Every structure is written in structure tokens, then in C-alpha cells.
Amino acid sequence: MPALKILVIPGSLRTGSHNARLAAAAAYQFAQAGADVSRISLGDFPLPIYDGDLQTKSGVPKNAINLKHMMSAHHGVLIVTPEYNSSVPALVKNTIDWVTRVRDAHETRGQVFRDRAFAIAAASESRLGGTRSLAALRLILAACRAPVIPNQLALSFAADAYDDMDRLKHPGDIEALNALVRQLIDVSQRMM
Ligand SMILES: Cc1cc2nc3c(=O)[nH]c(=O)nc-3n(C[C@H](O)[C@H](O)[C@H](O)COP(=O)(O)O)c2cc1C
């Protein structure tokens, strides 16, 4: 069986992002569990705000196609999203919107979402830890008919969640991340 490949996508470009930090902690756990992990920045795939006229005129931007191909090259995908005004940031939604518009010759549109397992996590300085953003993201991915695993992590009080080695320090958070990692590996393996 080929090595299991997991793609980790942080949904924030901010320097010092809590979500990028959580994505790094998750990537470490996936590697510890034996997966081949790629952690990207959406800053390397800049996209204009979706506009149907733009798509008609110029087609789907190369960065959306590249990102879709990056997703296709992995068996499982973890999206780690901030919460903005109780939902996902425009960056995350816009990226998903563009990727759903990519159509490769041998595939139906949106197949990249249906053919692999997804997991979602969020980090916020609030008590809820981005729970509402996760609910919104789950709904969006459900609309793409993506198989999203039940386990998720909403990291509360994210500024105080790590030790000085940048590892999660609260047992509940560690347990939730490990459960998410194990389940995404398990479901991704079954879908290979
Ligand atoms: C426009 C905006 C709206 C926000 N709304 C929420 C919110 O609804 N819930 C929440 O927990 N945090 C909210 N925040 C705070 C973000 O969770 C916080 O800035 C977080 O650090 C962003 O993620 P990052 O650290 O990965 O960049 C909001 C921040 C911004 C800029």
C-alpha cells in the first residue's frame, strides 16, 4: 500500500496565526502517526474574489488548479480555519469556491471533494474556539459532498494553549487532536 498522504491547510495568512500554529501541531501528529504530510500556506495560492465574469473571460486561475491538484495528490485533507463573525473567513470560502470550479478532463466537477476524507479544526482566543466557524465549514463541505470525519477540534483560548516547545498543553486539546488525527488517517486509508 502506498504511504498515506495528508494535506494540512491553515485558513489564515496572519503572522503568528493561531490556526497556522494549530496546523503545525496537527502536521506533527500526522507525521508521528506515520503519514506523509504536506502543510501549505494559502499565501502561495493567491486568488481573486470569485467572479463569474472573470471565470468566463479568463478561466479558473492557475492557483486554483494547482491547489486542486495538490488536494488530488493527497488521501486526506485537514482544514484549520479561523472564525470571523461566527463563520469562515472569506479566504477559506473563496478558496473552496474557486477549487469547486476546477474541472479536469477525466473528472466530474468537484470530484476532488468527494474522493478523499476531510477533517476540520479551528483556533480562537475565545471560549468557543471557533465552533461556529466549524459548523459553517462543515455545511460548506457537505454541500461539496465531501466526507468530513465526525471528530473535530475547536481550540479555545488559543493564545494560552501551548507550552514553550509549541506543543498543545491541555489534556483535552491533546486528546481531541489525537482523536482527529487517528480518525482522518483511518477514514483516508479506507478510501484509498
Ligand atoms: C473580522 C474578524 C471577525 C472575527 N470574529 C470572530 C468570531 O466571530 N469569533 C471568534 O472566536 N473570533 C473572532 N475573531 C477573532 C479571530 O478568531 C482572531 O483574530 C484569530 O486570531 C484569527 O485567527 P488567526 O490567529 O489564525 O489569524 C474575529 C477576527 C476578525 C478579524
The ligand as an SDF file (V2000), in Angstrom:
LIG
                    3D

 31 33  0  0  0  0  0  0  0  0999 V2000
  -13.2290   40.2690   11.0720 C   0  0  0  0  0  0  0  0  0  0  0  0
  -12.9940   39.4280   12.2880 C   0  0  0  0  0  0  0  0  0  0  0  0
  -14.0540   38.7830   12.8820 C   0  0  0  0  0  0  0  0  0  0  0  0
  -13.8520   37.9470   13.9860 C   0  0  0  0  0  0  0  0  0  0  0  0
  -14.9040   37.2610   14.5070 N   0  0  0  0  0  0  0  0  0  0  0  0
  -14.6780   36.3120   15.4410 C   0  0  0  0  0  0  0  0  0  0  0  0
  -15.7220   35.4570   15.8800 C   0  0  0  0  0  0  0  0  0  0  0  0
  -16.8450   35.5070   15.4210 O   0  0  0  0  0  0  0  0  0  0  0  0
  -15.4250   34.5070   16.8110 N   0  0  0  0  0  0  0  0  0  0  0  0
  -14.1490   34.3720   17.3240 C   0  0  0  0  0  0  0  0  0  0  0  0
  -13.9370   33.4790   18.1500 O   0  0  0  0  0  0  0  0  0  0  0  0
  -13.1430   35.1900   16.9340 N   0  0  0  0  0  0  0  0  0  0  0  0
  -13.3880   36.1410   16.0150 C   0  0  0  0  0  0  0  0  0  0  0  0
  -12.3610   36.9530   15.5740 N   0  0  0  0  0  0  0  0  0  0  0  0
  -11.0500   36.8190   16.2010 C   0  0  0  0  0  0  0  0  0  0  0  0
  -10.2300   35.7670   15.4920 C   0  0  0  0  0  0  0  0  0  0  0  0
  -10.6220   34.4890   15.9200 O   0  0  0  0  0  0  0  0  0  0  0  0
   -8.7590   36.0040   15.8310 C   0  0  0  0  0  0  0  0  0  0  0  0
   -8.3570   37.2000   15.1910 O   0  0  0  0  0  0  0  0  0  0  0  0
   -7.8920   34.8450   15.4170 C   0  0  0  0  0  0  0  0  0  0  0  0
   -6.6150   35.0480   15.9840 O   0  0  0  0  0  0  0  0  0  0  0  0
   -7.7840   34.7430   13.9030 C   0  0  0  0  0  0  0  0  0  0  0  0
   -7.1100   33.5720   13.5460 O   0  0  0  0  0  0  0  0  0  0  0  0
   -5.5350   33.5340   13.2750 P   0  0  0  0  0  0  0  0  0  0  0  0
   -4.8550   33.7850   14.5990 O   0  0  0  0  0  0  0  0  0  0  0  0
   -5.2930   32.1330   12.7960 O   0  0  0  0  0  0  0  0  0  0  0  0
   -5.1900   34.5710   12.2600 O   0  0  0  0  0  0  0  0  0  0  0  0
  -12.5470   37.8010   14.5060 C   0  0  0  0  0  0  0  0  0  0  0  0
  -11.4850   38.4900   13.9040 C   0  0  0  0  0  0  0  0  0  0  0  0
  -11.6920   39.2680   12.8040 C   0  0  0  0  0  0  0  0  0  0  0  0
  -10.5160   39.9500   12.1420 C   0  0  0  0  0  0  0  0  0  0  0  0
  1  2  1  0
  2  3  1  0
  2 30  2  0
  3  4  2  0
  4  5  1  0
  4 28  1  0
  5  6  2  0
  6  7  1  0
  6 13  1  0
  7  8  2  0
  7  9  1  0
  9 10  1  0
 10 11  2  0
 10 12  1  0
 12 13  2  0
 13 14  1  0
 14 15  1  0
 14 28  1  0
 15 16  1  0
 16 17  1  0
 16 18  1  0
 18 19  1  0
 18 20  1  0
 20 21  1  0
 20 22  1  0
 22 23  1  0
 23 24  1  0
 24 25  2  0
 24 26  1  0
 24 27  1  0
 28 29  2  0
 29 30  1  0
 30 31  1  0
M  END
$$$$
